[in-house]
Structures are given as structure tokens and as C-alpha cells.
Amino acid sequence: MRVNRGVDNYRAPVLTASLLAPPAVCALLIPFREHFDNANAALVLVVVIVAVAVFGIRLAGMLAAVSSAVWFDFFLTVPYGSFSIDSGDDVEQALLLLVIGVAVTQIAIWGRRQQAKASRRRGYLDGVITTSRAVATGASADDLIEQVRAELTAVLGIDGVKFVAGSKQTTLPRLNRDGSVTRGSQVVKVERDGLPTNAEIELPVQHAGVPRGRFLLVAAARIARPDLEQRLVAVALADQVGAALTTQEPARPHV
């Protein structure tokens, strides 16, 4: 998953901490290394790795795991102050520290991805609910169309949207009710290739099977790859407009 702008704000400090925190912790443990088992020191370093990994930056987690294993060897295993290890148990602990650190990093990143996915789903649901309320409260067709245009742009990650009233047939690529995107008889593999960038994509607006218009989606400036869930949300939003247009028509063009 691409690192978002919020993560970019603290990426450099986290990367620095991933390199410097393990040797600092190992150095603090030097006075106690004769009094407790190295397995306990390794557990302390796992806590350090977890603290770095929770930020969701894979490189930082990996660096923290490698740094912890290296400085555990240097500071806390015999012979001290050397990168050699005499004890087989210490070798095993250093390797386990590295493996556990990598695993913890992957788990932390997976957790952040799931959290982000859940947050996006809540956002999609909020958008549909807000639109439904606008329909129920009798919002004007023009206001509703403007609201849905903004929602579609955000949900699909595209450049913009315009609305065209009427039932005129076109040969443009189409976002269908099942979430698929077709260009003529060909199905576009959106997750792999992205939405078409050289043509507008038609999202029909209808109610009870009766065409009421269409949204024209523009994704020309960059490749957008909305997943099936996002595309189905777009269809649901268009249906809300279709329901509203059964009782009123837009008073102005929406481009």
C-alpha cells in the first residue's frame, strides 16, 4: 500500500529512530547484562521494534529488526564489543530477534491497512447515507447532483465528474450496475489497468430501470484503480440521483 501524506510527515524521524533506538536501548542494558538472561534483553528489543512498526513504514520496521539483531550481538553477547558470538543460544536469540522483528513489522502494516480500509468503508457509507437523507428531505436536484459529483470524485479517485440529463445512448466506456467497466464488448480490468484515461466513462443514472441521465467520469490526469467496492458505491450514489429525478429535473447544467 502506498504511504499516505500523513505518514510522509513523520517518515524521516521514524527511519532515524529505527536505526538509533536499538543501540541506545542496548547501551542502557549494559550495566545489567551480567544479571539477567539475554532472552529478556531480546524481548525488550522486540518492544522497540513494535514501537517503530506501528507507524506502518515497512522500511523502518525492517531497519529496526536488523539494527536490534546487530546491536544485541555487539553489546549483549559474549565477547562484548564484538560482532562475533560464542554461544549457540545467543546466535539463536539474535536470529529469532531478526525473524520476530520482520514478522511484527508485517503484522503491524497489515493491521494499519485493515484500519484504513475500514475507515474508507465508513466514509463510503456516510456518503451514501448523506445522499439518501438529502433525497428524503426533498433537496433540489441541482444540489443533490453537485453533492454526488463531489462524492464520486472522492470515492473513485478521479479528476472530475459532470452530469448530463436525458437518455441518449453513447459508445463511451461504461461503469455498469455490477461494478464492472466495459468498453464496447470488452471488460476493462480496472484493478490492473485502471479506468480508461483517453475517454470519459459513463455512469448511467436511472430509477426502476428508467434512464434519467448519466454522470461522465473523467480520469485523464492519472491512472485511477478503484476497487469493486468503490465502484459499487458509485453506482449506489448514481441511483440516489435517479430516484430524485423521478420528481424533479435539474435547472442548470452540471459540468
Backbone as numpy.savetxt, mean C-alpha at the origin, in Angstrom:
# Nx Ny Nz CAx CAy CAz Cx Cy Cz
5.95 -3.63 -1.77 5.09 -2.46 -1.77 5.99 -1.23 -1.77
5.62 -0.24 -2.59 6.41 0.97 -2.67 6.30 1.75 -1.36
7.41 2.27 -0.89 7.43 3.06 0.35 6.72 4.37 0.10
5.81 4.73 0.99 5.04 5.95 0.76 5.80 7.18 1.23
5.20 8.33 0.96 5.88 9.58 1.27 6.11 9.77 2.75
5.17 9.25 3.58 5.35 9.35 5.02 6.58 8.61 5.49
6.81 7.42 4.95 8.00 6.65 5.31 9.25 7.35 4.84
9.20 7.98 3.67 10.37 8.71 3.16 10.84 9.77 4.14
9.93 10.34 4.91 10.29 11.41 5.84 11.26 10.95 6.93
11.18 9.67 7.30 12.08 9.19 8.36 12.96 8.03 7.89
13.06 7.84 6.60 13.86 6.73 6.06 15.33 6.85 6.45
15.92 8.03 6.26 17.34 8.20 6.56 17.66 7.97 8.04
16.90 8.57 8.98 17.18 8.30 10.40 17.04 6.82 10.77
16.05 6.15 10.19 15.85 4.73 10.51 17.00 3.89 9.98
17.46 4.19 8.77 18.60 3.46 8.22 19.85 3.68 9.07
20.04 4.92 9.53 21.18 5.21 10.40 21.08 4.43 11.71
19.88 4.43 12.29 19.68 3.70 13.54 19.90 2.20 13.36
19.54 1.67 12.19 19.69 0.24 11.96 21.15 -0.18 11.98
22.04 0.73 11.64 23.48 0.44 11.65 24.12 0.73 13.00
23.67 1.79 13.67 24.35 2.25 14.88 23.76 1.69 16.17
22.46 1.39 16.19 21.86 0.91 17.43 22.42 -0.44 17.89
22.61 -1.43 17.02 23.16 -2.71 17.49 24.53 -2.61 18.15
25.52 -1.92 17.53 26.81 -1.82 18.24 26.70 -1.03 19.54
25.83 -0.03 19.57 25.65 0.74 20.81 25.11 -0.15 21.92
24.12 -0.96 21.62 23.55 -1.86 22.62 24.57 -2.91 23.05
25.32 -3.45 22.09 26.35 -4.44 22.43 27.40 -3.83 23.36
27.78 -2.59 23.07 28.77 -1.92 23.91 28.24 -1.72 25.34
26.96 -1.41 25.47 26.36 -1.24 26.79 26.32 -2.56 27.57
26.30 -3.66 26.86 26.24 -4.97 27.51 27.61 -5.52 27.90
28.69 -4.85 27.48 30.04 -5.35 27.77 30.28 -5.57 29.26
29.89 -4.65 30.13 30.17 -4.87 31.57 29.46 -6.09 32.14
28.45 -6.58 31.45 27.65 -7.69 31.99 27.89 -9.01 31.26
28.78 -9.02 30.27 28.90 -10.20 29.43 29.43 -11.43 30.15
30.11 -11.22 31.26 30.62 -12.36 32.04 29.57 -12.92 32.99
28.42 -12.24 33.11 27.46 -12.60 34.15 26.14 -13.15 33.60
25.96 -13.12 32.27 24.74 -13.72 31.76 25.03 -14.42 30.43
24.15 -15.35 30.10 24.32 -16.16 28.91 24.16 -15.29 27.65
24.92 -15.63 26.60 24.84 -14.86 25.36 23.47 -14.95 24.70
22.74 -16.01 25.03 21.40 -16.11 24.47 20.53 -14.94 24.92
20.73 -14.48 26.13 19.97 -13.33 26.63 20.36 -12.05 25.89
21.66 -11.91 25.61 22.11 -10.75 24.84 21.52 -10.78 23.44
21.44 -11.99 22.86 20.85 -12.11 21.53 19.39 -11.69 21.54
18.67 -12.01 22.61 17.27 -11.61 22.72 17.13 -10.10 22.80
18.06 -9.46 23.49 18.05 -8.00 23.56 18.21 -7.41 22.16
19.10 -8.00 21.39 19.33 -7.50 20.03 18.13 -7.77 19.12
17.42 -8.85 19.38 16.19 -9.09 18.61 15.20 -7.96 18.85
15.13 -7.47 20.09 14.25 -6.35 20.41 14.65 -5.12 19.59
15.96 -4.90 19.46 16.46 -3.77 18.67 16.02 -3.92 17.21
16.16 -5.13 16.67 15.78 -5.38 15.28 14.28 -5.13 15.09
13.48 -5.61 16.03 12.03 -5.40 15.94 11.71 -3.90 15.96
12.40 -3.15 16.82 12.16 -1.71 16.93 12.43 -1.01 15.60
13.42 -1.50 14.87 13.74 -0.93 13.55 12.75 -1.42 12.50
12.43 -2.72 12.57 11.59 -3.32 11.53 10.18 -2.77 11.51
9.66 -2.31 12.65 8.27 -1.84 12.69 8.03 -0.62 11.80
9.10 0.04 11.38 8.93 1.18 10.48 8.60 0.75 9.06
8.74 -0.56 8.78 8.34 -1.08 7.48 9.31 -0.83 6.36
10.58 -0.57 6.68 11.61 -0.37 5.66 12.47 -1.63 5.62
12.33 -2.41 4.56 13.00 -3.70 4.49 14.50 -3.57 4.64
15.11 -2.61 3.93 16.56 -2.45 3.99 17.02 -2.19 5.42
16.27 -1.36 6.15 16.65 -1.05 7.53 16.61 -2.31 8.40
15.56 -3.12 8.24 15.47 -4.34 9.02 16.60 -5.30 8.72
16.95 -5.42 7.44 18.04 -6.31 7.05 19.38 -5.81 7.60
19.60 -4.50 7.50 20.84 -3.93 8.03 20.95 -4.13 9.53
19.82 -3.96 10.24 19.83 -4.16 11.68 20.15 -5.61 12.03
19.62 -6.56 11.25 19.88 -7.98 11.50 21.36 -8.30 11.28
21.91 -7.82 10.18 23.33 -8.08 9.88 24.23 -7.39 10.91
23.91 -6.12 11.21 24.71 -5.37 12.18 24.67 -6.04 13.55
23.51 -6.53 13.94 23.39 -7.19 15.25 24.25 -8.45 15.30
24.20 -9.25 14.24 24.98 -10.49 14.21 26.48 -10.19 14.26
26.91 -9.18 13.49 28.33 -8.84 13.43 28.84 -8.32 14.77
28.11 -7.37 15.37 28.59 -6.76 16.61 28.36 -7.66 17.83
27.40 -8.56 17.75 27.26 -9.60 18.76 28.54 -10.44 18.78
29.01 -10.80 17.61 30.26 -11.56 17.50 31.44 -10.76 18.05
31.54 -9.49 17.67 32.71 -8.69 18.03 32.78 -8.38 19.53
31.64 -7.99 20.10 31.65 -7.52 21.49 31.36 -8.60 22.53
30.55 -9.59 22.16 29.97 -10.46 23.20 30.37 -11.93 23.11
31.19 -12.29 22.13 31.64 -13.68 22.05 33.16 -13.74 22.19
33.62 -14.85 22.73 35.06 -15.06 22.92 35.66 -15.54 21.59
36.83 -14.98 21.19 37.62 -13.92 21.85 37.00 -12.54 21.62
36.91 -11.76 22.69 36.32 -10.43 22.62 37.17 -9.51 21.74
36.48 -8.57 21.05 37.19 -7.62 20.20 37.69 -8.23 18.92
37.12 -9.35 18.52 37.55 -10.04 17.31 36.30 -10.56 16.60
36.41 -10.69 15.29 35.28 -11.21 14.52 35.33 -12.73 14.38
36.22 -13.37 15.10 36.26 -14.84 15.13 35.44 -15.33 16.33
34.96 -16.57 16.24 34.18 -17.17 17.31 34.75 -18.55 17.60
35.02 -18.81 18.87 35.59 -20.10 19.25 34.52 -21.13 19.60
33.39 -20.67 20.10 32.35 -21.58 20.59 31.32 -21.88 19.51
31.03 -23.17 19.37 30.00 -23.55 18.41 28.64 -22.98 18.78
28.36 -22.89 20.08 27.08 -22.32 20.52 26.97 -20.86 20.12
28.10 -20.12 20.23 28.07 -18.71 19.85 27.86 -18.55 18.35
28.46 -19.45 17.57 28.24 -19.41 16.12 26.75 -19.62 15.81
26.17 -20.60 16.51 24.76 -20.89 16.30 23.88 -19.71 16.69
24.21 -19.06 17.79 23.43 -17.91 18.25 23.54 -16.74 17.28
24.74 -16.51 16.75 24.92 -15.42 15.79 24.12 -15.67 14.52
24.14 -16.92 14.05 23.38 -17.25 12.84 21.88 -17.16 13.09
21.44 -17.64 14.26 20.03 -17.54 14.59 19.58 -16.09 14.71
20.47 -15.26 15.26 20.16 -13.84 15.38 19.93 -13.23 14.00
20.77 -13.60 13.06 20.62 -13.10 11.69 19.32 -13.60 11.06
19.05 -14.89 11.19 17.86 -15.48 10.58 16.60 -14.90 11.21
16.58 -14.83 12.55 15.40 -14.29 13.24 15.19 -12.83 12.87
16.29 -12.08 12.76 16.17 -10.67 12.39 15.54 -10.49 11.02
15.97 -11.31 10.05 15.39 -11.24 8.71 13.92 -11.62 8.75
13.59 -12.69 9.49 12.19 -13.14 9.57 11.31 -12.08 10.23
11.80 -11.48 11.31 11.03 -10.45 12.00 10.78 -9.26 11.07
11.77 -8.90 10.29 11.61 -7.80 9.34 10.52 -8.09 8.34
10.52 -9.31 7.78 9.50 -9.68 6.80 8.11 -9.67 7.41
8.00 -10.17 8.64 6.70 -10.19 9.31 6.21 -8.77 9.58
7.12 -7.90 10.00 6.74 -6.51 10.28 6.26 -5.80 9.02
6.95 -6.05 7.91 6.56 -5.41 6.65 5.21 -5.95 6.19
4.99 -7.27 6.34 3.70 -7.86 5.98 2.60 -7.23 6.82
2.86 -7.06 8.12 1.85 -6.46 8.99 1.50 -5.04 8.57
2.50 -4.26 8.21 2.23 -2.88 7.78 1.43 -2.87 6.48
1.73 -3.82 5.58 0.98 -3.89 4.34 -0.48 -4.22 4.60
-0.72 -5.17 5.51 -2.10 -5.52 5.83 -2.83 -4.35 6.47
-2.12 -3.61 7.32 -2.72 -2.43 7.95 -3.08 -1.38 6.91
-2.15 -1.17 5.96 -2.41 -0.19 4.91 -3.59 -0.63 4.03
-3.65 -1.93 3.76 -4.75 -2.45 2.94 -6.09 -2.26 3.64
-6.11 -2.55 4.95 -7.35 -2.37 5.71 -7.76 -0.90 5.74
-6.77 -0.02 5.85 -7.06 1.42 5.87 -7.65 1.87 4.53
-7.08 1.35 3.44 -7.63 1.69 2.12 -9.06 1.21 1.97
-9.32 -0.01 2.47 -10.67 -0.54 2.37 -11.66 0.33 3.14
-11.25 0.78 4.31 -12.13 1.67 5.08 -12.39 2.96 4.30
-11.34 3.45 3.63 -11.51 4.66 2.84 -12.47 4.45 1.68
-12.36 3.29 1.00 -13.28 2.99 -0.10 -14.71 2.92 0.41
-14.90 2.21 1.53 -16.24 2.06 2.09 -16.81 3.41 2.49
-15.98 4.24 3.11 -16.44 5.59 3.50 -16.89 6.38 2.28
-16.16 6.24 1.18 -16.53 6.97 -0.03 -17.87 6.52 -0.57
-18.10 5.21 -0.60 -19.37 4.69 -1.10 -20.51 5.11 -0.18
-20.28 5.03 1.13 -21.33 5.40 2.09 -21.67 6.88 1.97
-20.63 7.72 1.86 -20.87 9.16 1.72 -21.68 9.46 0.48
-21.35 8.79 -0.61 -22.09 9.00 -1.86 -23.53 8.53 -1.72
-23.72 7.37 -1.07 -25.08 6.85 -0.87 -25.92 7.83 -0.05
-25.30 8.42 0.96 -26.03 9.40 1.79 -26.41 10.62 0.96
-25.50 11.02 0.08 -25.81 12.18 -0.76 -27.00 11.89 -1.67
-27.05 10.65 -2.19 -28.19 10.26 -3.03 -29.47 10.26 -2.19
-29.38 9.68 -0.99 -30.56 9.55 -0.13 -31.10 10.90 0.32
-30.22 11.86 0.49 -30.65 13.18 0.97 -31.02 14.12 -0.16
-31.00 13.61 -1.39 -31.45 14.42 -2.51 -30.44 15.44 -2.99
-29.16 15.15 -2.86 -28.14 16.07 -3.37 -28.31 16.25 -4.87
-27.95 17.40 -5.37 -28.11 17.66 -6.80 -27.21 16.74 -7.61
-27.63 16.43 -8.81 -26.85 15.55 -9.68 -25.46 16.13 -9.93
-25.39 17.45 -10.09 -24.09 18.07 -10.37 -23.14 17.90 -9.20
-23.65 18.12 -7.98 -22.78 17.96 -6.81 -22.34 16.51 -6.64
-23.27 15.59 -6.88 -22.95 14.18 -6.74 -21.90 13.75 -7.77
-22.05 14.21 -8.99 -21.08 13.87 -10.03 -19.69 14.39 -9.68
-19.63 15.61 -9.18 -18.34 16.17 -8.79 -17.71 15.36 -7.65
-18.54 14.95 -6.70 -18.05 14.15 -5.59 -17.50 12.82 -6.08
-18.24 12.16 -6.97 -17.81 10.86 -7.48 -16.59 10.99 -8.37
-16.49 12.07 -9.13 -15.28 12.29 -9.93 -14.05 12.31 -9.04
-14.14 13.01 -7.91 -13.00 13.07 -6.99 -12.71 11.70 -6.39
-13.78 10.97 -6.02 -13.61 9.64 -5.44 -12.95 8.69 -6.44
-13.39 8.72 -7.68 -12.84 7.83 -8.71 -11.36 8.13 -8.95
-11.02 9.40 -8.99 -9.62 9.77 -9.21 -8.74 9.22 -8.10
-9.22 9.31 -6.85 -8.44 8.83 -5.72 -8.40 7.31 -5.66
-9.54 6.66 -5.84 -9.61 5.20 -5.71 -8.78 4.50 -6.78
-8.84 4.99 -8.01 -8.15 4.34 -9.11 -6.72 4.84 -9.30
-6.37 5.95 -8.64 -5.03 6.49 -8.78 -4.75 7.01 -10.18
-5.73 7.68 -10.78 -5.60 8.15 -12.15 -5.48 9.67 -12.19
-5.36 10.21 -13.41 -5.13 11.65 -13.56 -6.40 12.48 -13.40
-7.50 11.96 -13.88 -8.72 12.74 -13.80 -9.90 11.98 -14.38
-11.08 12.57 -14.23 -12.33 11.94 -14.67 -13.25 13.03 -15.21
-13.95 12.73 -16.27 -15.01 13.63 -16.72 -16.28 12.82 -16.94
-17.42 13.50 -16.86 -18.70 12.83 -17.00 -19.38 13.30 -18.27
-19.96 12.33 -19.00 -20.72 12.63 -20.21 -22.09 11.99 -20.08
-23.12 12.78 -20.20 -24.48 12.25 -20.10 -24.89 11.60 -21.42
-25.92 10.77 -21.36 -26.45 10.14 -22.56 -26.04 8.68 -22.67
-26.58 8.02 -23.69 -26.36 6.59 -23.88 -25.60 6.27 -25.17
-24.85 7.23 -25.69 -24.11 7.02 -26.92 -23.08 5.90 -26.76
-23.03 5.00 -27.72 -22.08 3.90 -27.69 -20.71 4.38 -28.20
-19.65 3.85 -27.61 -18.30 4.22 -28.03 -17.47 2.95 -28.21
-16.30 3.12 -28.78 -15.36 2.00 -28.95 -14.18 2.14 -27.99
-14.34 2.97 -26.96 -13.26 3.17 -26.00 -13.07 1.92 -25.14
-11.88 1.76 -24.54 -11.72 0.72 -23.51 -12.76 0.92 -22.43
-13.20 -0.18 -21.81 -14.31 -0.08 -20.86 -13.98 -0.79 -19.56
-14.38 -0.12 -18.46 -14.36 -0.76 -17.15 -15.75 -1.35 -16.93
-15.82 -2.68 -16.88 -17.09 -3.39 -16.85 -17.59 -3.59 -15.43
-18.82 -4.06 -15.33 -19.45 -4.22 -14.02 -18.76 -5.28 -13.16
-18.10 -6.24 -13.78 -17.40 -7.27 -13.00 -15.99 -6.84 -12.62
-15.63 -5.59 -12.93 -14.31 -5.08 -12.59 -13.26 -5.31 -13.65
-13.59 -6.04 -14.69 -12.63 -6.26 -15.77 -12.55 -5.02 -16.65
-11.44 -4.90 -17.35 -11.25 -3.81 -18.31 -11.03 -4.45 -19.67
-11.83 -4.04 -20.64 -11.71 -4.61 -21.98 -11.44 -3.51 -23.00
-10.71 -3.90 -24.02 -10.50 -3.03 -25.18 -10.99 -3.83 -26.39
-12.19 -3.51 -26.83 -12.81 -4.35 -27.85 -13.11 -5.72 -27.25
-12.59 -6.76 -27.88 -12.81 -8.13 -27.38 -11.66 -8.60 -26.49
-10.66 -7.76 -26.30 -9.48 -8.13 -25.53 -9.61 -7.67 -24.07
-9.27 -8.56 -23.15 -9.26 -8.21 -21.74 -7.90 -7.63 -21.38
-7.91 -6.45 -20.77 -6.67 -5.80 -20.36 -6.24 -6.37 -19.00
-5.01 -6.80 -18.89 -4.49 -7.31 -17.62 -3.97 -6.13 -16.80
-4.89 -5.54 -16.05 -4.61 -4.27 -15.38 -3.50 -4.41 -14.36
-3.53 -5.48 -13.55 -2.50 -5.64 -12.51 -1.11 -5.74 -13.11
-1.00 -6.26 -14.31 0.31 -6.40 -14.95 0.66 -5.20 -15.82
-0.26 -4.81 -16.69 0.04 -3.78 -17.69 -0.48 -2.39 -17.32
-1.38 -2.32 -16.34 -1.96 -1.04 -15.98 -3.14 -0.67 -16.87
-3.83 0.39 -16.50 -4.92 0.90 -17.31 -4.37 1.48 -18.61
-5.14 1.43 -19.71 -4.68 2.03 -20.96 -4.32 3.51 -20.76
-3.20 3.91 -21.34 -2.74 5.29 -21.21 -2.96 6.10 -22.49
-3.26 5.42 -23.58 -3.40 6.12 -24.87 -4.84 6.36 -25.27
-5.76 6.13 -24.34 -7.18 6.38 -24.61 -7.91 6.53 -23.29
-9.03 7.26 -23.33 -9.88 7.32 -22.15 -10.53 5.96 -21.92
-10.85 5.67 -20.66 -11.52 4.42 -20.32 -12.94 4.76 -19.91
-13.89 4.09 -20.52 -15.29 4.37 -20.26 -15.79 3.55 -19.07
-16.40 4.23 -18.12 -17.07 3.57 -16.99 -18.56 3.90 -17.11
-19.37 2.94 -17.57 -20.79 3.22 -17.78 -21.50 3.61 -16.48
-22.43 4.54 -16.60 -23.29 4.95 -15.50 -24.69 4.51 -15.86
-25.26 3.60 -15.06 -26.58 3.08 -15.38 -27.34 2.76 -14.10
-28.63 2.54 -14.28 -29.47 2.14 -13.15 -30.53 1.20 -13.68
-30.65 0.03 -13.05 -31.61 -1.00 -13.48 -31.41 -1.35 -14.95
-30.16 -1.34 -15.38 -29.84 -1.71 -16.75 -30.03 -0.62 -17.77
-30.50 0.55 -17.34 -30.75 1.66 -18.26 -29.55 2.61 -18.24
-28.88 2.85 -19.39 -27.73 3.76 -19.42 -28.13 5.18 -19.09
-27.33 5.84 -18.26 -27.59 7.23 -17.88 -26.44 8.15 -18.28
-25.33 7.58 -18.68 -24.15 8.37 -19.04 -22.91 7.53 -18.84
-21.79 8.19 -18.76 -20.54 7.46 -18.54 -19.49 8.40 -17.98
-18.64 7.84 -17.16 -17.44 8.55 -16.73 -16.31 8.15 -17.67
-15.52 9.12 -18.06 -14.36 8.86 -18.89 -13.11 9.04 -18.02
-12.40 7.96 -17.81 -11.25 7.92 -16.92 -9.98 8.19 -17.70
-9.17 9.09 -17.19 -7.92 9.47 -17.86 -6.74 8.99 -17.02
-5.91 8.14 -17.61 -4.71 7.63 -16.91 -3.52 7.73 -17.84
-3.24 8.95 -18.31 -2.22 9.14 -19.34 -0.85 9.50 -18.79
-0.79 10.17 -17.64 0.49 10.70 -17.15 1.36 9.62 -16.50
0.73 8.57 -15.98 1.48 7.50 -15.34 0.67 6.22 -15.43
1.33 5.10 -15.24 0.65 3.82 -15.30 -0.04 3.55 -13.97
-1.35 3.38 -14.02 -2.14 3.08 -12.82 -2.55 1.62 -12.87
-2.37 0.93 -11.75 -2.71 -0.50 -11.68 -3.69 -0.76 -10.53
-4.88 -0.21 -10.58 -5.85 -0.49 -9.51 -6.21 -1.97 -9.50
-6.31 -2.54 -8.29 -6.66 -3.95 -8.22 -8.15 -4.14 -8.41
-8.59 -5.41 -8.41 -9.99 -5.71 -8.68 -10.90 -5.03 -7.67
-10.51 -5.02 -6.41 -11.33 -4.40 -5.38 -11.53 -2.91 -5.67
-10.48 -2.22 -6.05 -10.60 -0.79 -6.37 -11.51 -0.57 -7.57
-11.40 -1.43 -8.56 -12.23 -1.27 -9.76 -13.70 -1.53 -9.46
-13.98 -2.48 -8.57 -15.37 -2.74 -8.19 -15.95 -1.58 -7.38
-15.11 -0.94 -6.57 -15.55 0.25 -5.84 -15.92 1.34 -6.84
-15.12 1.49 -7.90 -15.41 2.50 -8.93 -16.77 2.22 -9.58
-17.04 0.94 -9.85 -18.34 0.58 -10.44 -19.48 0.93 -9.48
-19.28 0.64 -8.18 -20.32 0.95 -7.19 -20.58 2.45 -7.12
-19.52 3.24 -7.19 -19.69 4.70 -7.17 -20.47 5.18 -8.40
-20.14 4.61 -9.56 -20.86 5.00 -10.78 -22.34 4.63 -10.67
-22.62 3.49 -10.03 -24.02 3.08 -9.87 -24.80 4.08 -9.01
-24.13 4.68 -8.03 -24.80 5.67 -7.19 -25.24 6.87 -8.03
-24.37 7.26 -8.94 -24.74 8.37 -9.83 -25.89 7.95 -10.74
-25.84 6.70 -11.22 -26.92 6.21 -12.06 -28.26 6.27 -11.35
-28.27 5.92 -10.05 -29.51 5.97 -9.28 -30.01 7.40 -9.16
-29.09 8.33 -8.94 -29.49 9.73 -8.79 -30.05 10.30 -10.09
-29.51 9.86 -11.22 -29.92 10.41 -12.51 -31.27 9.86 -12.98
-31.87 8.96 -12.22 -33.22 8.51 -12.58 -34.26 9.58 -12.28
-33.92 10.52 -11.42 -34.87 11.56 -11.03 -34.46 12.96 -11.46
-33.20 13.14 -11.84 -32.74 14.47 -12.25 -31.59 14.34 -13.22
-31.37 15.41 -13.97 -30.30 15.43 -14.94 -29.29 16.52 -14.55
-28.00 16.34 -14.89 -27.02 17.38 -14.57 -27.31 18.66 -15.34
-27.06 19.78 -14.71 -27.35 21.08 -15.32 -26.16 21.63 -16.10
-24.97 21.04 -15.89 -23.79 21.57 -16.55 -22.86 20.42 -16.93
-21.96 20.64 -17.90 -21.00 19.60 -18.26 -19.95 19.43 -17.15
-19.41 18.26 -17.06 -18.43 17.95 -16.01 -17.17 17.42 -16.67
-16.24 18.33 -16.94 -15.00 17.94 -17.62 -13.81 18.41 -16.82
